[in-house]
Amino acid sequence: MVSFADVSVTDASAHRMLADYFAERAATFPASQGAYRTTFPDPGQFVPPKGVFLLAYDEDGEAGCGGIRELPVSIADAEEGQAVVRYEIKHLWVAPGHRRRGLGRAILAELEHRARGFGATEVVLDTNSSLEAAGALYRTHGYESIQPYNDNPNATDWFRKPLA
């Protein structure tokens, strides 16, 4: 069973988990794409109702993390006659010793649930093509490829999912 705790990104456990995530990405980042650029999240962007950061726990303890934050939507992005409220999924990560237990799916589902609760009509995210399991997770959960919506130097792929 998976449980979640809402925490500040400055919380000691959250900071440690993010540091582990960034260290893993730096160590496995494709050399052909340059160096991985670590950017710790701005704590102010992950405070309800504009966002939230979660730690995930399984029967063995701290297992992963992830967050959502609201992103502004330009008029050009808004569908005709319908307001678009966009949240971005950030730093979804499962610790190596907890993988292959469905935790990535559980964290993703919880983040989508939280985004809906904040009024989101869609979620977006960016990732790197070298993270094949992540890309597969997003595609199997209804995410579609989109054009880049940001200039994240670590990203090669961008996804969107409408929330009904």
Secondary structure, 3 states (H helix, E strand, C coil): CCEEEEECCCCHHHHHHHHHHHHHHHHHCCHHHCCCCCCCCCHHHHCCCCEEEEEEEECCEEEEEEEEEEECCCHHHCCCCCCCCEEEEEEEEECHHHCCCCHHHHHHHHHHHHHHHCCCCEEEEEECCCCHHHHHHHHHCCCEECCCCCCCCCCCEEEEEECC
